Amino acid sequence: ETGVTQSPTHLIKTRGQQVTLRCSSQSGHNTVSWYQQALGQGPQFIFQYYREEENGRGNFPPRFSGLQFPNYSSELNVNALELDDSALYLCASSSGLDNEQFFGPGTRLTVL
Amino acid sequence: RKEVEQDPGPFNVPEGATVAFNCTYSNSASQSFFWYRQDCRKEPKLLMSVYSSGNEDGRFTAQLNRASQYISLLIRDSKLSDSATYLCVVNPSGAGSYQLTFGKGTKLSVIP
């Protein structure tokens, strides 16, 4: 296993609600990236955090936001949930911006 | 044009067969290239990086053609355990940024 953990594993929400997903990076890793994987698609880059600062963002609206904490764990927050937000949310950590990313098992979000 | 395009699949092959996956990418400035493997309902895992000189890891061979913006993966002597979805992945950013762009993936089923 990679040592990257995510919580919760599964989550069911209704449209309009807000959700917070959590990721603990592998020991020694200071970079966390978040990806959204819809059914039958490849993961799509949401954003990346490096030493508590956002270091790049994909094509996602502002209602997707994040944080990285001093221990390099991270949160993904999604406001005003929409049905299309139903997906597997993956976080990946790395020991630097140019290094291999290791993925966690993901959080499966269902929006009803 | 999508950033990373892969063969649609699925590929159903008998054990022992050789199978090839192809992928094209649109951003000619892309810096690094990978193949990931994703088992059903699991996170993606790095299979191998892809270099211009080509690289081999056991039964797996990856090739990169920068002029054609084309990446390939060859699997020889397929095993049942090779059954998975294979994701072509590109880092379109330069140094200091590692934001992976994934293809949709190609599903491989190796049949006894």
Chai-1 contact restraints between the chains, C-beta under 6 A:
chainA,res_idxA,chainB,res_idxB,connection_type,confidence,min_distance_angstrom,max_distance_angstrom,comment,restraint_id
A,Q41,B,K104,contact,1.0,0.0,6.0,A-B,restraint_1
A,G42,B,L87,contact,1.0,0.0,6.0,A-B,restraint_2
A,G42,B,F102,contact,1.0,0.0,6.0,A-B,restraint_3
A,G42,B,G103,contact,1.0,0.0,6.0,A-B,restraint_4
A,G42,B,K104,contact,1.0,0.0,6.0,A-B,restraint_5
A,G42,B,G105,contact,1.0,0.0,6.0,A-B,restraint_6
A,P43,B,F102,contact,1.0,0.0,6.0,A-B,restraint_7
A,F45,B,Q99,contact,1.0,0.0,6.0,A-B,restraint_8
A,Q48,B,Q99,contact,1.0,0.0,6.0,A-B,restraint_9
A,G56,B,S97,contact,1.0,0.0,6.0,A-B,restraint_10
A,G56,B,Q99,contact,1.0,0.0,6.0,A-B,restraint_11
A,L90,B,E43,contact,1.0,0.0,6.0,A-B,restraint_12
A,L97,B,G96,contact,1.0,0.0,6.0,A-B,restraint_13
A,L97,B,S97,contact,1.0,0.0,6.0,A-B,restraint_14
A,L97,B,Y98,contact,1.0,0.0,6.0,A-B,restraint_15
A,D98,B,Y98,contact,1.0,0.0,6.0,A-B,restraint_16
A,F103,B,E43,contact,1.0,0.0,6.0,A-B,restraint_17
A,F103,B,P44,contact,1.0,0.0,6.0,A-B,restraint_18
A,P105,B,E43,contact,1.0,0.0,6.0,A-B,restraint_19
A,G106,B,E43,contact,1.0,0.0,6.0,A-B,restraint_20
